[in-house]
Amino acid sequence: MSTSPLSTNTSTTNNIENVIIIGSGPAGLTAAVYAARARLSPLMIEGEESGGQLMLTTEVENYPGFEHGITGPDLITVMRKQAERFGTKFITRNVTKVDFSSRPFKVYVGQQMYQAQSIIISTGASAKYLGLPSEKEYMNKGVSACATCDGAFFRDQEVGVVGGGDTAMEEAQFLTRFAKKVYLIHRKDSFRASKIMSDRVLKHPKIEVLYNKEVIEVLGDGKTVNKLKLKDTVNGEIQEKSMQGLFLAIGHKPNTDLFKGQITLHDNGYIKTQPGTSYTNIPGVFAAGDVQDFVYRQAITAAGSGCTAALDCERWLEKEGSH
């Protein structure tokens, strides 16, 4: 990101925050709860589309403490109120630029500059989608990007999984616990997944692979999915197949564009943290949740890492004599 001198029309807040939290999913909100209770008075810049991927989830049944489940937006609302109760300040706008080259760190929201002794990055990751209007229409009505989250809603139904990598193989196998039939839809005639994962799928009695096929439309009655329109990538032939669910397993993109050139990233774009901690390569900058976790990607693991980041941050500030 740019570290050039400030333009004359940039306004600066005079006070330097103890910690600025960028991003407002379960990782950021948990970090805010812990940081606020430690009397760090955190400032959360939550973004205009706050709440992360949980805002796209209808029922959350695997988050501890909610016996009968809770909707994703309701879970975020509860967490946000808890963070606010302990004194977290919120700005519901997007961060447009950061400068981590020297302390205090600088975070820009348009022309407004905020400064902080420490930063917790919790900007999450976004599931990749096919980009179909009908896919968007049926999101959470049969279309999902998380088999672990939503698989149990498809008991004894027929579902499709799009993808050809290890994630797609894992999702397809996971769904066989619930669905009576799983179609693995792949636009090529061979997988990029590892041989061991591919072999498991090919041998599974409940999984049928549809090679050289791509989903071109999701069909339904407006409330739920009932068919997929598939196109053959070799001969262009179009067919409709009865399915009640579509799971996308074509990867996730970490929301790290803001931090390129500022912080060390893995080759896959996720923030690199020191093993077992939330420390990045820059002292005083921490990362939590899906922005640095490309293995588990669950709300509960994100929340746990948000706790880790807040504790790491608090101890670091104490050691530095900044708090």
N, C-alpha and C positions, 0 to 999 in steps of 0.2 A: 504494500500500500504506500501511498505517497507520504513522504516525510518532509516535504518542502515547507518553507516558511508559511505561516498562516496568512491567508488573504485578508485584506483590510475589512471585508464584510463578515468575518467570522466573529461571533460573540463567545465569550468565555465566562463560565461560572467561576467565581473567586474561590469558593471552598473546594478543598481536595477531599474526595470521598475516601473512606477506609477501603471499600471494595465496591466495584461495579460488577454486576452479574449481567451477562449478555445472553438473552434467551430465557424462555419461560415455560418449558415443559417440566416434567416431574423432577429432572435433575436440577434445573435452575431454581425451582420453587422450594425443593428440599434444602438446597444450599442457602436460600434466603431465610428459611425458618431457623436453621442452625446459626447462621451469621447474625441474624437479628437477635436471637436469644443470647448470643455472646456479646451483645451491645456494640456491634460493628456498624449499626445503622446502614445496612446495604442499600444501594441504589440498583434496582433492576430495570434494565431497558428491555422490555418484554417483546417488542416488535408489534407491528400492526396486525399480524396473524398470530396472536399469542396462544400458548398452550401446547404447541408441538403436535405430534402425530395423534395424540389422544383425542384431539378435537375432531378427528375424522373417524373415531371409533364409537359405535353405538353402545354395545354392552361390553363392560370389562368385568369378567368373572374370576380372573386370576390375581387380582390385587388384594393382598391380605387385609382383613378388617371389614370387608363388605360381604357379609354372608350371602346376600341375595343379589350380589353384583351391583354395578353402578355404571352410568354412562360415562364415556370419556370426558365430555365437557363438564359434567357434574363433579367428577373427581378433580379436575383442574380448578374448578371454582372453589371447592372446599380447601384445596391446598393453597390457593392464592389468598383466600380470607385468613388462613392460619398465618401465612407469611406477613400479611398486612397487620394482623393483630399484634405482632411482636415488633412492628416498627419499620418494616420494609417500605421503601419509597418506590413508586412505579412510574415509568415513562412508557406510554403505549405508542412508541414510534420505532422505526427501524434504524439501526446503526448503519451509517453510510461509509465510515472510514475509521481505522484505528491506527495509533502510532505507539508501538511498544519499544521504541529505540532508546528511550530514557524514562526515568521516573521523575515526577509522577506520570503514569501512563495517560495517554489521551484517547478519548472516545468521542467521535463526532456523530451528531444526529443532525443531518443537514448542515447548516452553518453554525450550529450550537456546539461548543466543545465542553466536554466534561472531563475532569481529571480524577485519578484514583491512585492510591498506593498499591492496590492489587486488583487483579481481574480474575473473574471466574467465567470461562466460556462454556455455555451450555446451549449452543445453537442447534443441536440435534442433527438428524439426517432425514432426507426425504425419499420415500419409496419412488422408484421409477415406474411410470405408467406407460401404456401403449399410446395414449393421447387421443382416444376415441371419445366423441361426445356421449355415446351410449354407455361407455365405461364409467364416465363421471356421473351420469344419470342414475346408474345402479350401484354406486359406491355405498357400501353398508346395507345394500338390499340384495346381496348375493355376490358382489364384487369386493374382494379384499386383497390386501398386500401382506397379510400376516396369518399364516395357517395356525400357528401356535395360539394366536389370540382368538380366532374365529372358527377353527375347525369343528369344535363341539356343536356348533349350530347346524351342522350338515349331516346329522346322523341318518344313515340309510338313504342318502341321496347320491346323485351322480354329479361329480364336479370336475372341472378342468384346471390344470396348472400350466401356466405359460413359462417356459424357460428351458435352458439346456445345461446349466451349470450345477455345481454341487448343491447350491441352495434349493434349486428346483427339485432335485432328487430327494433332498431331505424333506421338503414340504410335501411332496407326493407321498412319500412313505408315511409321514406323520398323519396325513389325511385318511390313510387306509384304516386307521383305528376307528374312524367314525363313518366315512362315506362307504357306500356299497360298491362304488366303482369310481376310479380316478383316471382321467385321461390326461396324459402328459403331452402338451401341445408344443411342438418345436418346429421352427421355421426352416431348419436344415435337416439333413439325413444322418447326422452324427452329433453326438454330445461333446461339449467341451468339459464336462464333468470328469472327475477321476474315474478310473476303470472300476474300482471297487464299488463306488456309489452307483455308477451306471448299471453294473451287473446286478446289484440288489433290486433295482427298479425293474430291469428286464425280466427278472425271475419272479417278481411278485405277482401272484394270481389276481389281485384286485386292480393292477395298473395296466392300462393299455396305452402304448405310445402312438401318437399321431405325428408321424414325420412329415416334413415339408408342408406344414400347415401354419397359417397365421390367423388370429382372430381379427375379423374386420368389423364385426358388430356384435353387441350384446343385446339379446332380445328378451322381452318379458312383458308382464301385464301392467307395468307401471309401479308395482309394489315389490315384485320379486323377479329374479331371473328364471327363465324356463328354457332358453335355447341360446346357442352360440352360432354365429354365422362364420364359417371358416373358408379361407381361400387357399387353394393348393399353390405353393410357391413355384412349382415346376410347370404345370400346365394351365394354371389360372382358373381351374374348376372351382365353383362355389357350392358349398353344401351347408345345411343346417343340422346341428346335432343337439339333441335334448340334454340339457344339463341345468342343475339348479344353483350352481355356484361357479365362480371364476376366481382363481387365486393367481396373483402376479408374482413371479419369482425371478424378476429380471434385474434385480439389484437395488441398491440404495445409493444415494449421493449425499455425502456429508456436506453440511452447510458451512463450508470453510473458505469460500471465495474471498471473504473479507480479510482472511488472515494469511493468504499466500504471500510469501516474501517476508512475513513478519515472524513466523513461528515454524518450527519443524513439523512437517507432515509426513505420514507414511506415503508410499508410492500410490496407494489407493485413495489418497486425499484426506484420510482421517488424521486428526491431531495425534501426534506421538507423545505419550506420557511415560514417565519413568515407571517401571514395573511395580505394581502394588501401591501406586500413589496417583495423585492427580497433577503432579508437577510436570510442567512442560519444560522446554529447553530454556525458557526465560524465567529467571527467579521472580516470583511475585505474580506470575500468570499461570492459572490452573485451568484444567479442562475436565468436564464431567458429562456423563450421559452418552447418547448415541453419536455425538460429534467425535468421540474417541473410542467408542466401543462398536466394532464391526462383527462381534461374535454373538453376543446374547440379545441385544436390542429389545429389552423388555422394560416396561414402565418401572417395575420394582428394582431392576438392576440400575436403571438410570437414577432413581431416587437414592439408592444406596451410594452411588458414586457422587451424587450431589452432596450427601452428608460428608463423604471423604474429603471432597474439595473444600467445603467450608471449614472442616477441622484442620486440614493442611494449611489453609489460608490464615486462619486465626493464629495458629502456632508460628507460622512464618512471620506474620506482622509483629507478634510479641517478641520474637527473636531479633527482629530488625529494629525494635524499639519504636515502631510506628503506631502502636496501640497501647 
